[in-house]
Amino acid sequence: MTDTMKKVSSIKKLIGKERVSAILRAMRFIPDRPFLKLEYRFLTGKKLNLENPVTYNEKLQYLKLYDRKPVYTIMSDKIAMRDYVASHIGEGHTVPLYGVWDRVEDVDFDSLPDSFVIKCNHDSKGLAICRSKKDFDRKEALKLLRKSFKRNHFWVAREWPYKDIKPRVLAEEYLEKKTEYKVFCFSGEPRIFYIADYSTGRLRENFYDMEFNFLEELSFGYEKIDGEPSKPSCLDEMIKYCRALSQDSPQLRVDFYDTGDRLYIGELTFFNDAGFPPVKPDEWAKRLGSWISLPDRL
């Protein structure tokens, strides 16, 4: 361990793991590579191997540094990605859009229907759900959006695609009844997916292969879903769309909303939870890593 590592490790013991991580994120003067090594150590307890990455999370950190195609910024922008999706699989496959604003102050709530989702296009926290306008707190929503507007998501975990996204606000249809699927694709081939369940107030997930065989042993650190979810009727459709959308990316997660009547693409994600959650067991961490073909360094 370097002297810097030893010093920061001592601080970690004094003020706590998450606090140290927050301090590191504020240190924008630290170059990306050493920053990721430090953050990875704090959040996973493991040393980051960037010279010969093997596991899924190690390779995601590598991709942050050495796979920086300009199109990734478009794909990560929750507004611009709509045109990307349309150009690859046609119109009508993203959640219906009600409005887009360049400034929070310009949001026109009166023009929106009684229910909607309003959020920022450049991060993962600036989101408010309006199920009914009579119960919706506009002031709190605006406060949330303003806070999000000031934040560049890139600095949280150096996820390069977010760095140059121009912050904007969008409002889209609120999908009251939906099932969420997250499909992991590798060089154009979907390999596994999980069903996301939030009915308990926290994420639970079950992983499956693309033939809907339950991967009971695979976990990203979340609880399993009770019972046995049924096979998605839209599975073949998801596979087709994933192949078209991920063909130029070493690794891409495509998120779907299934309302029963329609299948929508919610967003495209390059780094599942920033590449920090524990992938268990170790055999699966390595297997997922083996599916990622790394590009040459810049």
Number of C-alpha atoms within 10 A of each C-alpha: 8 6 8 10 13 11 11 15 18 12 14 16 10 11 10 13 15 12 13 20 19 12 10 20 18 12 11 13 9 12 10 17 14 11 19 21 17 20 23 23 17 20 15 14 10 12 14 22 15 16 8 10 18 17 22 25 26 22 27 25 27 22 24 21 18 15 20 14 12 11 12 18 20 20 22 21 24 22 19 14 22 22 14 15 21 14 12 13 15 13 11 14 17 21 20 13 14 15 15 19 15 12 13 20 10 10 18 12 14 8 9 17 15 14 18 21 18 26 24 27 25 27 20 11 14 21 19 20 17 19 16 11 15 9 8 15 12 13 9 11 19 19 13 18 23 17 12 24 21 9 15 17 21 17 18 16 22 22 21 23 25 22 14 15 19 14 20 20 25 20 25 20 17 18 16 10 9 16 17 20 25 24 25 25 26 24 17 20 21 24 16 21 22 21 20 18 19 12 9 8 7 10 14 19 22 24 24 19 15 17 11 15 11 16 14 10 10 17 20 18 12 13 13 16 18 10 6 8 10 7 11 15 10 12 13 12 11 22 17 13 19 24 18 15 24 22 16 14 19 21 29 24 23 23 20 23 20 18 14 12 7 13 20 19 23 19 21 23 21 24 20 17 11 17 20 21 15 16 19 14 12 13 12 16 20 19 13 21 21 16 17 20 14 17 12 8 9 7
